[in-house]
């Protein structure tokens, strides 16, 4: 018998023992027998009930129903115990009624509750699989049925002809058999139409380290009126003033307002130094419980020269806008599937640059889904900038920093050394560096703070790339990387970091190239 049958039989053994006990008050032997039946029935009922695969709320409903049923039956037979013929007739009717109605209703309710419980995903979606073209999940139905798995389409995108991502399915494994994931992946891989399997890895951001930053004591003076530029040591090293000079001389002519999308913990879109450049994509992403996304957004696109807060490389609101898609929850965690879906949404919404200051060690040797998402976005003209990671190890083992076609950003410190925490990018195709220590930027509720991380380095690159795309929208990843690299500065560890961006020289080079094109 299964658990549901033990539960049902235990309930009815206890019920009939209680009913018959009412009629055996004067027979000590029968009384003890029915007492034993009552104990055995309730024991079987309680043990099997506790192990039923149901939610706590569903169990409370069933328990209330069972106790109410038992109480009503007991009251009726207690009232009939002095009317022997009616009492025994009622016993027969109860038996028939329980067989025909109550028992079946009980089993049906349990089955529906169990099915409902099993079909509610935990939203972990442990596995991503790719099927052959024109196949649906029926191709893996035997494995789904065997392990009671849930499968649904993984990704939402506008142009399915441009990618194979519409052939991906996400697999949810019940919590009680998650230790069988290796067997499940093996059996899925043997299905005829499965051509790729990878883990839906969990991404976590590193905790933000708050630093005390004092005013810059060097004679450098910013050309903007933002009061906290004295705490932005990066302004001088990245050539912000050269960009402002070009702007003031009328040499920067935006052809479009480039769209930056921050894929992160959300962004405080009402921050005093962001709201002038901020455009809401969805309301759920316009708040930031952790502060990480807001800090990143400030570096990439704070409003410059508004006598508030900090300065970004973008000299005016006509050059860029900043939007947010929240992919990381309150504890800074998200999944590969969530992030890829956000890449697709941003690309479909016309993103010029996507910033992903997130990532983690990859268990898979290669993530095909990330590569296909980047390719999809690149075809739509979107440049993707990713943090290299903060474990002082090889970025090749970090996703999505190792995805094909992204610009991966390492972090340098004030002395132009690789930051001690920064992953090295020796073997990354498009590798570049930016400041990542003591970076002062926006935090929620009109606050400001300094943090460390490649998370802080990546948005410097994102802001500069967005400015370049505003001036010359047709630039692709290779062309942008070539400009960043040829105009960049040498760090003290160039093999590990790549070139360090220099906004002034990069924009001058782009402006000069535009002049040459007109000749």
C-alpha positions in Angstrom: 0.0 0.0 0.0 1.1 3.6 -0.7 1.0 6.4 1.9 -2.4 7.6 0.8 -3.9 4.1 1.3 -2.3 3.7 4.8 -3.6 7.2 5.7 -7.2 6.3 4.5 -7.2 2.8 6.1 -5.9 4.3 9.4 -8.6 6.9 9.5 -11.4 4.4 8.9 -10.0 1.9 11.4 -9.9 4.6 14.0 -13.4 5.7 13.1 -15.0 2.3 13.2 -13.2 1.5 16.5 -14.5 4.6 18.0 -18.1 4.0 16.8 -18.1 0.4 18.1 -16.6 1.5 21.4 -19.8 3.4 22.1 -21.7 0.1 22.0 -19.3 -2.0 24.1 -19.4 -0.1 27.4 -20.5 -3.2 29.3 -18.2 -5.7 27.6 -14.6 -5.2 28.9 -13.1 -7.6 26.3 -14.7 -5.8 23.4 -13.9 -2.4 24.9 -10.1 -3.2 25.0 -10.2 -4.6 21.5 -11.8 -1.4 20.1 -9.4 0.7 22.2 -6.6 -1.1 20.6 -8.1 -0.6 17.1 -8.5 3.1 17.9 -4.8 3.4 18.9 -3.6 1.4 15.9 -5.8 3.4 13.5 -4.7 6.8 14.8 -1.0 5.6 14.8 -1.3 4.5 11.1 -3.2 7.7 10.3 -0.7 10.0 12.0 2.5 8.4 10.6 1.3 8.2 7.0 -0.3 11.6 7.1 2.9 13.2 8.3 4.8 11.8 5.2 2.2 12.8 2.6 3.8 15.0 -0.1 1.6 18.0 0.6 2.1 21.6 1.7 1.6 22.6 5.3 -1.5 24.6 4.4 -3.1 21.6 2.5 -2.4 19.4 5.5 -4.1 21.7 7.9 -7.2 21.7 5.6 -7.3 17.9 5.5 -6.7 17.6 9.2 -9.6 20.0 10.0 -11.8 18.0 7.6 -10.9 14.7 9.1 -11.4 15.8 12.7 -14.7 17.4 11.8 -15.9 14.2 10.1 -14.8 12.0 13.0 -16.5 14.4 15.5 -19.8 14.4 13.6 -19.8 10.5 13.2 -18.9 10.0 16.9 -21.7 12.4 18.0 -24.3 10.6 15.9 -23.4 7.1 17.2 -23.1 8.3 20.7 -26.7 9.5 20.4 -27.9 6.2 18.9 -26.2 3.8 21.3 -29.4 3.1 23.2 -31.4 2.3 20.0 -29.8 -1.0 19.0 -31.6 -1.7 15.7 -31.1 1.9 14.5 -27.5 1.8 15.7 -26.6 -1.3 13.7 -28.5 0.0 10.7 -26.5 3.2 10.9 -23.2 1.1 11.0 -24.2 -0.6 7.8 -25.2 2.8 6.2 -21.9 4.3 7.3 -19.9 1.5 5.8 -21.8 1.8 2.5 -21.6 5.6 2.5 -17.9 5.6 3.3 -17.2 3.1 0.4 -19.4 5.0 -2.1 -18.8 8.6 -1.2 -16.5 9.5 1.7 -13.7 7.1 0.8 -13.7 8.1 -2.8 -13.9 11.8 -2.0 -11.0 11.4 0.4 -8.9 9.6 -2.2 -9.8 12.1 -4.9 -9.0 15.1 -2.6 -5.6 13.5 -1.8 -4.8 12.9 -5.4 -5.7 16.4 -6.4 -3.7 17.9 -3.5 -0.7 15.7 -4.2 -0.8 16.5 -7.9 -1.1 20.2 -7.2 1.8 20.0 -4.8 4.0 18.1 -7.3 3.1 20.5 -10.1 4.1 23.7 -8.3 7.6 24.5 -9.3 10.1 25.7 -6.7 11.5 28.1 -9.3 14.9 26.5 -9.1 14.8 24.9 -12.6 18.0 23.0 -12.1 18.7 21.9 -15.7 18.6 23.6 -19.1 18.2 21.3 -22.1 18.2 22.0 -25.9 16.0 19.9 -28.2 16.1 19.5 -31.9 14.2 22.0 -34.0 10.5 21.7 -33.9 10.5 19.3 -30.9 8.5 20.0 -27.7 8.8 18.5 -24.3 6.9 15.4 -25.3 10.3 14.2 -26.6 11.5 13.8 -23.0 8.1 12.8 -21.5 9.2 9.4 -20.3 11.9 10.9 -18.2 9.6 13.6 -16.9 7.1 11.0 -15.9 9.6 8.7 -14.3 11.0 11.3 -11.9 7.9 13.6 -11.7 9.8 16.4 -13.3 8.3 19.7 -14.5 9.5 21.2 -17.8 8.7 24.5 -19.5 10.1 26.7 -22.2 13.2 28.5 -20.9 13.4 31.8 -22.8 11.2 34.6 -24.1 12.3 36.4 -27.2 10.8 38.3 -30.1 12.7 36.8 -33.0 12.9 33.0 -32.8 14.4 32.7 -36.3 17.5 34.5 -35.1 18.5 31.9 -32.5 18.1 28.3 -31.2 17.2 29.6 -27.7 13.5 28.9 -28.4 14.4 25.2 -28.3 15.6 25.3 -24.7 13.5 23.8 -21.8 14.0 24.3 -18.1 13.7 21.2 -15.9 12.5 21.4 -12.2 13.5 18.5 -10.0 11.4 17.8 -6.9 13.3 18.6 -3.7 13.2 15.1 -2.4 15.1 13.7 -5.4 17.6 16.5 -6.1 20.4 14.1 -5.2 19.5 12.1 -8.3 20.3 15.0 -10.7 23.3 13.1 -12.2 21.1 10.1 -13.1 18.4 12.5 -14.4 20.9 14.3 -16.7 22.2 11.0 -17.9 18.8 9.7 -18.9 17.9 13.0 -20.5 21.1 12.9 -22.5 20.0 9.5 -23.9 16.8 10.9 -25.3 16.9 11.0 -29.1 16.1 14.7 -29.5 18.2 16.2 -26.7 21.3 17.9 -28.2 22.5 19.9 -25.2 22.3 19.8 -21.4 23.8 22.3 -18.9 23.1 23.4 -15.3 21.0 26.4 -14.6 23.7 27.8 -12.4 23.0 30.2 -9.5 24.8 33.6 -9.7 25.7 35.6 -6.6 27.1 39.0 -6.3 30.0 39.5 -3.9 29.2 41.5 -0.8 29.9 45.2 -1.1 32.8 46.4 0.9 32.2 50.0 2.1 35.3 52.1 2.1 36.0 55.5 3.8 37.1 57.8 1.0 38.7 61.1 1.7 38.9 64.1 -0.8 41.5 63.8 -3.5 44.5 65.8 -2.4 46.1 66.2 -5.8 45.8 69.5 -7.7 43.5 67.9 -10.3 40.3 69.8 -10.8 37.2 68.4 -12.6 35.6 70.5 -15.3 32.2 69.6 -13.9 30.3 71.1 -10.9 29.4 67.8 -9.3 30.5 68.2 -5.6 31.7 64.7 -5.0 34.1 64.5 -7.9 36.9 65.2 -5.4 36.2 61.7 -4.1 36.4 60.1 -7.6 40.1 59.4 -8.2 39.2 57.7 -11.5 38.2 60.9 -13.2 41.8 62.0 -13.8 43.1 58.6 -14.8 40.3 58.0 -17.2 40.5 61.4 -18.9 37.0 62.7 -18.0 38.1 66.3 -18.5 39.2 65.6 -22.1 35.6 64.4 -22.8 34.2 67.5 -21.2 36.4 69.7 -23.2 35.3 68.0 -26.4 31.7 68.5 -25.3 32.1 72.2 -24.4 33.8 72.8 -27.8 30.8 71.3 -29.6 32.7 68.4 -31.0 30.5 65.7 -29.5 27.3 65.3 -31.6 25.0 62.5 -30.5 23.2 60.7 -33.3 20.9 58.9 -30.8 20.3 58.6 -27.1 22.1 55.3 -26.3 20.2 52.9 -24.0 22.1 51.4 -21.1 20.5 48.4 -19.4 21.7 47.4 -15.9 21.1 43.7 -15.1 21.5 43.6 -11.4 19.6 44.0 -8.0 17.5 46.8 -9.5 18.1 50.5 -9.5 16.8 53.3 -7.4 15.4 55.3 -10.3 14.4 58.2 -8.0 17.9 58.8 -6.9 18.7 62.5 -7.2 21.8 61.9 -9.4 20.2 59.3 -11.6 16.6 60.2 -12.3 17.5 62.7 -15.0 18.9 59.9 -17.0 16.7 57.0 -15.8 14.0 55.4 -17.9 11.8 52.8 -16.3 11.6 49.4 -18.1 9.3 47.8 -15.5 8.3 49.1 -12.0 9.6 46.0 -10.3 13.1 46.9 -11.3 12.9 50.6 -10.1 13.9 49.8 -6.5 17.1 48.3 -5.1 17.1 46.5 -1.8 20.8 45.8 -1.8 22.3 48.9 -3.3 24.5 47.1 -5.8 22.6 48.0 -8.9 22.2 51.6 -8.0 26.0 51.9 -7.3 26.7 50.4 -10.8 24.1 52.7 -12.5 25.7 55.7 -10.9 29.2 54.8 -12.3 27.8 54.2 -15.8 25.3 57.0 -16.1 25.0 59.5 -13.2 23.8 62.9 -14.4 26.9 65.0 -15.0 27.3 68.7 -14.3 24.1 69.1 -12.3 25.7 70.4 -9.1 24.6 67.1 -7.4 26.5 64.0 -6.4 29.1 62.5 -8.7 30.1 62.7 -12.4 29.9 60.0 -15.0 31.6 60.0 -18.4 28.4 61.0 -20.1 28.4 64.8 -20.4 24.7 65.4 -21.0 21.3 63.6 -20.9 21.0 63.7 -24.7 23.8 61.0 -24.9 22.5 58.2 -22.8 19.6 56.8 -20.8 19.8 54.2 -18.0 17.2 51.4 -17.4 17.2 48.4 -15.1 16.1 44.8 -15.2 16.2 43.1 -11.8 17.8 39.7 -12.1 19.2 39.3 -8.6 16.9 39.0 -5.5 17.2 40.5 -2.0 20.1 38.2 -1.2 22.0 39.0 -4.4 21.3 35.7 -6.1 19.8 34.8 -9.5 19.9 32.0 -12.0 21.4 31.7 -15.4 18.0 31.4 -16.9 16.9 34.7 -15.3 19.9 36.5 -16.6 19.6 35.1 -20.1 16.0 36.1 -20.3 16.9 39.6 -19.2 19.6 39.8 -21.9 16.9 38.9 -24.5 14.4 41.4 -23.1 17.0 44.2 -23.1 18.1 43.4 -26.6 14.5 43.3 -27.8 13.9 46.6 -26.1 16.7 48.2 -28.2 19.5 48.2 -25.6 22.8 49.6 -26.9 24.8 48.4 -24.0 24.0 45.8 -21.3 26.0 45.9 -18.1 26.3 42.7 -16.0 28.3 43.3 -12.8 27.6 39.7 -11.7 28.9 36.2 -12.2 30.3 33.2 -10.5 32.4 30.1 -10.9 31.1 27.9 -13.7 30.6 24.2 -13.1 30.1 23.5 -16.8 33.0 23.6 -19.2 31.0 25.7 -21.6 27.7 27.5 -21.4 26.0 27.3 -24.8 22.9 29.2 -23.7 25.0 32.3 -22.7 26.9 32.3 -25.9 23.6 32.1 -28.0 22.1 34.9 -25.9 25.1 37.1 -26.5 25.0 36.3 -30.2 21.3 37.2 -30.3 21.9 40.5 -28.6 25.0 41.3 -30.8 22.9 40.8 -33.9 20.6 43.5 -32.7 23.4 45.9 -32.1 23.8 45.4 -28.4 27.2 45.4 -26.7 27.5 43.4 -23.5 29.9 44.3 -20.8 30.6 41.9 -17.9 32.6 42.0 -14.7 35.6 39.6 -14.6 34.9 38.4 -11.1 36.6 38.9 -7.7 38.4 35.7 -6.8 41.9 36.5 -8.1 41.7 33.6 -10.5 41.2 32.8 -14.2 38.1 34.6 -15.6 37.8 31.7 -18.1 36.2 29.7 -15.3 33.6 32.4 -14.6 30.3 32.9 -16.2 29.2 35.0 -18.0 32.6 36.6 -18.1 33.8 33.7 -20.3 30.9 34.0 -22.7 31.9 34.4 -26.3 31.4 38.0 -27.6 31.3 39.9 -24.3 33.7 42.6 -23.2 35.1 41.3 -19.9 36.4 43.9 -17.4 39.1 43.4 -14.8 39.8 45.9 -12.0 42.9 48.0 -11.3 43.7 50.1 -8.2 45.0 53.7 -7.9 48.6 52.6 -8.6 47.5 51.0 -11.9 48.1 47.5 -10.5 45.6 44.7 -10.9 43.4 44.9 -7.9 44.3 42.0 -5.5 40.8 40.6 -5.7 40.3 40.9 -9.5 40.2 37.8 -11.7 42.8 37.9 -14.5 41.7 37.9 -18.1 44.7 36.6 -20.0 42.8 34.2 -22.2 39.6 36.3 -22.7 39.0 37.5 -26.3 37.8 41.0 -25.5 39.6 41.9 -22.2 39.8 45.4 -20.8 40.4 47.1 -17.4 39.0 50.0 -15.4 39.3 51.3 -11.8 37.7 49.0 -9.2 38.9 50.1 -5.8 37.4 52.8 -3.6 34.9 53.7 -6.3 32.5 56.4 -5.1 28.9 56.3 -6.5 25.2 56.4 -5.8 23.4 54.2 -3.3 19.6 54.1 -2.6 17.7 57.0 -1.0 20.0 59.8 -2.3 23.0 58.3 -0.5 26.6 57.8 -1.8 29.3 55.3 -0.8 32.6 53.8 -2.0 32.9 50.1 -2.9 35.4 47.7 -4.3 35.0 45.1 -7.1 35.1 44.3 -10.7 31.4 45.1 -10.4 32.5 48.7 -10.1 35.0 48.5 -12.9 32.6 47.1 -15.6 30.2 50.2 -15.5 33.0 52.6 -16.3 33.4 50.6 -19.6 29.6 50.5 -20.0 29.3 54.3 -19.7 32.1 54.9 -22.2 30.7 52.4 -24.7 27.3 54.0 -24.5 28.8 57.4 -25.2 30.6 55.9 -28.2 27.4 54.3 -29.5 25.6 57.6 -29.1 28.1 59.2 -31.4 28.4 56.3 -33.8 25.5 53.9 -33.3 26.7 51.4 -35.9 29.8 50.4 -33.9 30.0 46.6 -33.1 31.8 44.8 -30.3 35.0 44.3 -32.3 35.2 47.9 -33.4 34.5 49.3 -29.9 37.1 46.9 -28.4 39.7 48.0 -30.9 39.2 51.6 -30.0 39.3 50.9 -26.3 42.4 48.9 -26.6 44.4 51.1 -28.9 43.5 54.2 -26.9 43.9 52.6 -23.5 46.7 52.9 -20.9 49.1 50.2 -19.8 48.6 48.8 -16.4 51.5 47.4 -14.4 50.1 43.9 -15.2 49.0 44.2 -18.8 48.8 40.5 -19.5 46.5 39.9 -16.6 44.3 43.0 -17.0 44.3 44.1 -20.6 44.5 47.8 -21.4 43.0 50.3 -19.0 40.3 52.4 -20.7 41.0 56.1 -21.3 37.8 57.9 -22.2 39.4 61.1 -23.4 41.7 59.4 -26.0 38.9 56.9 -27.0 36.4 59.7 -27.7 39.1 61.8 -29.5 39.9 58.8 -31.7 36.2 58.3 -32.5 35.7 62.0 -33.3 38.7 62.1 -35.5 37.6 58.9 -37.3 34.2 60.6 -37.9 35.9 63.6 -39.4 38.0 61.4 -41.7 34.8 59.6 -42.8 33.4 63.0 -43.9 36.3 63.9 -46.1 
